[in-house]
Amino acid sequence: DVKVTQSSRYLVKRTGEKVFLECVQDMDHENMFWYRQDPGLGLRLIYFSYDVKMKEKGDIPEGYSVSREKKERFSLILESASTNQTSMYLCASSFASGSYEQYFGPGTRLTVT
Amino acid sequence: QKEVEQDPGPLSVPEGAIVSLNCTYSNSAFQYFMWYRQYSRKGPELLMYTYSSGNKEDGRFTAQVDKSSKYISLFIRDSQPSDSATYLCATGNTGGFKTIFGAGTRLFVKA
């Protein structure tokens, strides 16, 4: 079974802090994704990566950056956390280009106070 | 206008009922269509996917796509309390990088 793990289930951070969210997948998938999920808005793509060190902006990249130094690991960075970044963050992976099925991690509930 | 519209519910039905969940989408270029199920405090998991108009059946679940009206449906027969979850429709173009998700419909099946 594909397993996508996220470093924390719950995080509370203060405004202005730098926040790192880590995601690891164990199935040698090429593609990895970061989404945020908010009530009424659904899943919105922040960034995705189709290879090591390669990244592409999604629909809402402002205020975020990502890093993919190893194939299995994809990190989301909030450079200076703000209260409007309070959300559920979901990491996902898929096998390769053209693979539509995404495997999701359990999510990180981030609260910025 | 959102690219994918989905009624958020909640939808509450008795056990054994037939459930109909629906989405509309705006971009006629979308080529693949999926339903994900998300249990509370879990990530979404793929339930069904299809490329074409028509019906696709898997056990108690049937996915229906009408490309002419840009309408996606999921039917659940003989619904069970274990079907209680949020159901997200999803669609996109070839490549699989930019999947657009609906906001999700929360379903409660009462025993």
Interface residues (C-beta under 8 A of the other chain):
Chain A: V4 N31 Y35 P39 G40 L41 G42 L43 L45 F48 Y50 E56 G58 L90 A92 S94 S97 G98 S99 Y100 E101 Q102 Y103 F104 G105 P106 G107
Chain B: V4 Q6 P8 Y32 M34 R41 K42 G43 P44 E45 L46 Y49 L88 G92 T94 G95 G96 F97 K98 T99 F101 G102 A103 G104
